[in-house]
Amino acid sequence: MFNDIGPLELATIVVLAVLVFGPDKLPKVIQDVMRTIRKIREFSESAKQDIRTELGPEFKDFDFEDLNPKTFIRKQLDNDDLGLKEIRNGFDLKKEMAEVTDAVNSRDTDASAPPPASPSSGGRIDMSKKPETPGDEERPPFDADAT
């Protein structure tokens, strides 16, 4: 139950308990805490038994730790009945991304696309210039009520 409490934390808890409850009341408090923990364990065990009997014989191998999502996923990944390892090994994300990158980089430039950057500009495109489009002088009519 207290697997993650180290010796330093345990010593700190003992010192705080002695300071808070005093040396004469401390044994009585420890007994009360132990009695409460025992009752909680008995209650949880009886609840588990009730659930197992209600589920029936089909779920006799049911383990309550499987309700923890991490444990459930770990068990399912270790169980290779579904072929998950084959699916995982067949999917190579790096290869897929490399293919997409190659396809994007090697696409043909359209006539409407801006011309590639000149070598004198150091491979950069000047974004301050507006692209030249035919009929740029003609603007659509402005409707003040529409905006």
N, C-alpha and C positions, 0 to 999 in steps of 0.2 A: 504494500500500500504506500509506504513512504520510501520508495526506491530512489527518488531523486533528491533526498535530503542528505547533505554531506555532514561530516563531523562538526564543522564550524557552525553550520546552521542549527544543528541539534544542541550544541553547547549554548548558543544564543537563546534558543527557545527555553532551555532549562533555567538559565539565569533570569530571563524575563518572567518565567512562571514563579520562581522563588520570590522575585521582587514584587510581583503583582498580588499573589495569593498568600505569601508568607510561608515559612517552613511548617507551621502547625496545620494549616488548611490544605497544603499541597497534596498529601496522600489521599484525602477525601475527594479532591477535584480530579485526581488521576483515576480513582475508582469510578467516579461518575462518567468520565469521558470514555473509559474502557467499556462500561456497561452500555452506554449509548452506541458505541461502535459495534458492539456485539449484537444489539437489537437491530441495528440497521442491516447488518450482514444477514441475520436470520430472516428479516423481512424480504430482502432482495432474493435470497435463496428460495423462500416459499413462493414468491412471485414468479420466479423462473420455473419452478416445478408446476405451478398452475398453468403457465403458458404452454409448457411442454405437453401437459395432459390434454389441454384444450386443442392443441394443434393435431394431435392424433399420432398414430404410429408411422405415418408417412414422413414426419419430421423428427424422427428419433435421433438423427445425426445432426440436428440443428444446433449450431453453436452461436451464442449471443455475441461473441466477439466479432462474428461476421457482419454484425450491424454497423460496425465502424467502417466507414467508406474506404479508408486506407487499407485495412486488413482485407476487405472484400476484393478490392482491385488487385492487391498483391497475390491473393489466392487465385484469382481468375487469370492473371498473367502467367503464373507458374503452371496452371492447368492448360495444356496445349490442345484440348479437344476441339476448340474453335478454329485453330490454325492462325492464331494471332501473330505468332512469330514469323510465319511465312509472309503475312501481309506487311508486318513491320519491316522485314528484310527486303521485300519487293518494292518498297516506296523509298526512293532516294531523293530527299529534298534538295540536296546540293546539285544533283544532276538536273533535276527539273528546273531549278532556278537558272542554271547555266544555259539550258536550252532556251528559256524565255528571254534571257539577256541577249543571247546571240540573235534571236529572232528580231528583237527590238532594234538592236544596233545595225543589223544588215537589211533593214527594210528600205525599199526604194523611195527616193524623195519624189513627192508629187510636184506638179507644176505650180500648185498654189502654195507650196511650202516656201519659206524664205531661202535664199541661196545660202550655201554653207559659208562659214566664216573664212575670210581670206587668211593666208599664212602670215601676212604682215601684222594682223591684229592679235597674233599669238593664240589663235584658236578660240577667241572670244567673239560673241555676237553682241553688237551694239544694240542694247535694249532701249536707248533713248530715241531712236528713230522709229517713226511709225511705219508699219508695212505698207507698201504701195499696193493699192487695190484699184481696179478700174472703176471709174465713176466716183472717185473719192470727193470730187468737187461738189457733186450733187448730194445734198443731205436730204433725208426724208422730211416730210413736213412735220413741224413741231406742233403738238396739240397740248395746250396748257391745261385743259380739263382732264386729260388722261393721266397726268402725273400727280 
